[in-house]
């Protein structure tokens, strides 16, 4: 073959590649475009009831308040607040406590599990684990369930050859009731019907008998799971680092449906966020900068809304609105049915943690260590506090508990 023919053949191949690349770009960008939602398709407009925990003495049972992880609690507390006690944890407290039996239960990143008095902030017990930790506990049946990652160093590049733990502590004494080896886990447990559910970095979802630790079922669904499983009805919803969202049968772990974040150049976004389930939808944030709404029954994409940065924030859902923060430094309020923006707030700091709604006020914190309280209907600034970095607020009927970088504050209404 002559050099001229070779050159022509190469030019044809290059042109074909250019056309294919352009087509791929057009298709993926179209797929990645925001999707506008419907208020009638797979959307139940009735406000989901927020039920108080069934067990006497349990006030805030799990990460996000309830198994649906709505991050809304029916306590009539309104800013401004004044501090009545401070507990110094001595290490980063990344995830908020649960509240039960007159105490707050939480874990620091150094692996210590801590119980303090809700009234005074004085420590009741502290139990070291010797493991890295980054999740909220769950409480049920006088037991406190805590997940752990590997032993230090915590930020290993490869998870191969390491394991994690799920440990059940007695709420009263802090003694260990039982423990199980799982993959390293940042997954806040959820307890329902006598079973505790968690997920881990190996892509497995686990169900154990809460009272004894006996294995109920385990399912390998995908890649790393870092968010917490969300429980609604007879299903678990959990996202993974492959950009997949799963609906699993609560009784067997069987996959009912699998959904995906939108395709785009460079691959799909990951789901670090934990989901919230409400209105017949599942809401979850992604590292592609979007908040997604999927049909809870079908798994079909119902809307997506992009921001200017990662969305690690797990959403709060209240009064047909979805609340979350972004690494673009803004806090968002979207219509739960359509994904339309109702308002945004410029926080001038990246937002990684999850919000909480109490008495019509939505609370969140920025990585610049400032907590904000906004009118949840309008976005108007009502209150702020010079600490807090991730998911800053839980509560009971008498007090607001604010989680700072390495401190926990007990606060009451300032009258």
N, C-alpha and C positions, 0 to 999 in steps of 0.2 A: 504494500500500500504506500502511495506517495505521501510525502509530508503534507501536501495540500489537503488530501483526503482526511488524513489524521486530524489536521487542524479543524476541518469542517465537522468531523465527528465529535471532537472535543467541544466545539462551540455548541453543537446541538445538545449534547449532554448537559453542559453548563446552563443553557437556556431552559431545559426541562427542569433542572434542579431549582432554578430561580422561580419558575412558574409554580412548581410544587411547594417551594418555601413560602411564596406569596399566598398561595391558597391556604396552606396550613396556618399562616399568620392570621388571615382573614377569618378562618373558621374558629380558631382558638380565641381570638379577641372577641368574636361575636358571642361565643359560648361564655366568655368571662364577663360580658357586659351585665350590668345590674338587671335583675328581673323584677318587674312590678307585680305585686300580688293582687289577689281578689278578696273581697269581703264576703263572698258567697261560696267559693270553692274550698271545700274541706276546711272550713272555719266555723267554729261553734261560738257565737257571740256571747253566750252566757258566761258571766264572770265565774271562774272556778272558785269554789268555797275554800277558804284557808282553815283547815281543821287544826285544832290544838292537839298536841301529842296525846296518845291514848293512855300512856302510863302515868299514874299519879306522881307528882314531883318532877316530871320531865318538862322543861320549858322550851328549850331549843335543842332538838334531838339530833340534828345532822347538819352538814355543810349546806347552806341555802335554806335552812329552817325546816323544810319538809321534804319527803321523798321526791316530789315533783321539782324540787330545787327552784322554787319561784323567787326566793330571796325577798319575800314580803312577809311580815309578821304583824298580827293585829294588836299591837301595843300602843297605847295613847301617850306617847312621849314626844315632846316638841321642844326644839331649841329656843333659846340658848340653854346650855348646860353648864354646871359647875362640877369640878372634880372633887370627889370625896375620899378617894384612895388611889394609890399607884402601886402596882406590883412590878418589880424589876426582874426580868427573866434571866438576864445575863447572856442571852443569845437571841438571834433573830427569831421572832414569832411571825411566820409568813402567813399562816392560815388561822382563822378565828376559832374561838372555843365553842363548845357546846355548853348548855346551861341546864343543870339538873340537880335536884336534891340539895338546893342551897349553895351549890358550888359551880365554878367554871372549870372545865377540863380542856386542856390544850397541850400541844407539844411544841418544843422549840426545835430549831434546825439541828442542834447538837444531839438530838435524840432523846432528851429528857422529857418525860410525860409528867404533867403538873396538874394538881388540883388546888384551887384557892377558894376562899370564902367569897360568895357573891356580895355579902354585906360589908365585909371589912377589907378584903383583898389579902388576908393572911393565908399563908400556905398551909394546906392540910397534909399533903404528901407530894413527894417528887421521886420519880423512878427513872434512873438512867437505863438506856437500852444499848448504848455503844454503837448506834446506827444513825445514818443520816435520815432526816425526816422532813416532809413538806406536804402535809395534808391535815385537814380537820378530823377529829375523832367523830364517832357516833356513839350514842348511849341508848341502851335498852335493857330491860330485865336486870337492873342494878349492875350492869356491866358496861365498861367503856372500851370501845373497839378502836384500835389505832393501827395504821399501816406504816411500814418502814421501808426504806431503801437499803442499800448495801452498807457495809461498814466503811468508815473513812479510808481513803480520800473520797469525798462526795461527788466531785465533778469528773469522774472517769470518762475517757473518750469512748471506751467500748464497754457495753454491759455484759459481755460474754464472761461466763464463769463466776458470776456473782448472783446473790439471791436477796430476797427481802423477807419480811415477816408481816403477819397479821396477828396481833396480840390482844387478848381480851383481859382487861384488868377489873378487879372488883372496885366499884365506885367508892365504896366506903374506905377501904384500906390501901388500895393501890396494889394489892397482891395479884399475881398472875393467876387467872383462872385456867386459860389454855393459850397455846400459841401454835401457829402453823407456818411452814415455810412455803412462800410463794415467790414469784419474781419480784425484783425491786418495784416498789409501788409508791406513787404519789397520789393514789386514788382514795378520796375520802369515802369511807364505808357508808352504806345505807342498810337499814334493818327493817324488815317487814315480814309479818306472818311467821316469826320464829326463825328466820334465816337472815344471815348477813352477807351482803354482796360487795365485792371489790374487783378491781382490775389491776393489771400490772404491765411492766415494760416488755414482757414477752408476748403481748397481745392476747393474753388469756383473761377471761372473766370467770370469777369463782363464786360459788354459793356454798356456805357452810351453815350447819345448824348452830344458831347463835349461843345456845346454852352449853354446848359440849365441844364445838369445833369440828364435829364430824363432817366430812365432805359430802355435800349434796350433789353438786355437779360442777364440772369445769369445762369451758369451751375455748378453743383457740380460734380467734376471729380475724386477726390481721396483724399489723405492725404494732409498734409501741403504743400503749395506752397510758396517757398521763392525766386525763380528766377523770372525774368521778362518774360512776353509773347513775343515771336518773331513772327513777321508778315511777311509773304511772299506769294504773290499771293492772293488767297482767303482763306488762312489758317492761324491759330494761332498755334504755337508750344510752349508747356510748360511742364516742368518736375516737379515731386513732390517728397516728402520725402519717398514715398513707392517704389522708384526706377522705376517709370513709366513715360514715355514720351507720351504726347498726341498731336494729330493733330485734331484741332477743325475747324468746318466750320465758317468762319468769319461772315456770315450773321445770323446764328441761334445758334451757340455754340454747335451744334451737334458733337459728337465724330466720327471722320472719321476712325482713327485707334489708337491703344494703343500699345506701345512697352515697353520693360523692359531692365534694366541693367542685366548683366549676373548673374545667380544664383551661389552661392558659400556657403561654410560653414559659418554659422553665419548670413546668409541672404543676401539680395541684397544691393548694394550701393545706397545712396540717390542722387538725383539730386538737388544740391543747385545752380549750375551753370545755367546761362541763355544760351539758344541755339543760334547758328548762322546758317543761312540758305543760302546755296550757292551750285552751281554745281549739283542741283537736290538731295542734301543731307542735313541732319540736323546734326550739330556737337554739342556735349554737354559733359561736364565733370562730374565725379561722385566721391563720397566719397570712392568708392572702389579703387581709385587710377588710374582709366582709363579715357581716352578720347574715346568717342563713335562717330561713324558715322552711321546714319540710312538713309534709302531711304526716301526722302521727300514724294514721292507718295505712297509707299507701307508700310512704317514703318518697313521694314525688316532690321536687323542688317547687315551692309555692312563691317565694321571693328571695332575692338577695340584695344587699345594700352595701356598697363599698365605702371605705373611709380612706384616709391617707396614710395608714400605718397598720401594723399588726393588731389583731384583735385576740388577745389572750384572755380578756375579760369574759367571765361567764355572765350571762344576762340575768337581770331581774325582770319580772313580769308583773304588771299591776294596772288595773283599769284599762285593759286593751292597749297597753303601751309596753314597749320593750326598751330596757335601759342598759347601757354598757359604755365602756370607755375604750379608747384606741390609743395606739402609740403615736398618733398624730397630735396628741395633746388636747383632744376634744372629747367631751362626754356627750352621748347621743340619746335622744328619746325618739323612737320610731313607732308608727302605727303598727300594732300587732298583726292586723289583717293584711295590709298592703305593703308595709316596709317604708312608707312615706315618712320623711323627716318631719317631726312635730316641732322640735327645737334642738339646739346644740348649745353647749357651754364651753368656752375657751378656758381650759384649766392651766395652760402654759406649762404643762409637764406631762410626760408619758404616763399612760394609765395601763397597768397590768392586772390589777386585782378586780374583784367583783363588787357590785353595788348592793345595797340593802335599802328597802323601802319601809319606813315606819311612819304612821300617822300623816301620810301625804308628803313626806320629805324623803328624798333619795340621797343616800350617803355614799361617797366613794373617796378614794385617796389617789395621789399621784406618786410617782417615783421620786419626786422632789420633797417627799415627806410632808404633805399637807392634806388634811381631810376636809372635804366640803360637804355641806348639807344644802340641797337645792329644793325649791318647791317642785314637786314631781309633776305638776300640771303645766307649769310655765317655764321652768328652768331658772327662776330668780334665785340668786344667792341669799340664803338665810343665815348661814353659820359656817365658821371654819375653825380648824384647830391645827396647831403647829406640830403635829406628829401623825403617824399613819403612813403606810406605803403600799400595802396590797389590799386586802379585803377588810375594811377597818371596823365594822360595826356588827354587834349582836345585842340582844336586849332581853329583859323580862318586864314584868308589869311595873317595876319600881325604878329600874336603872337602865341606862345605856352603858354598854361596855365597849370601849374603843381600844383597838389593837394598834399600838405604835410599833416602831422598828424593833425594839427589844423590851417593850413595856406594855402592860395592860392597865387601863384606867377605868375606874368605876365612877360614873357620873349621874347626877340627878338634875332634874329641871331647875333652872335658876328662876326663882320667883321673886 
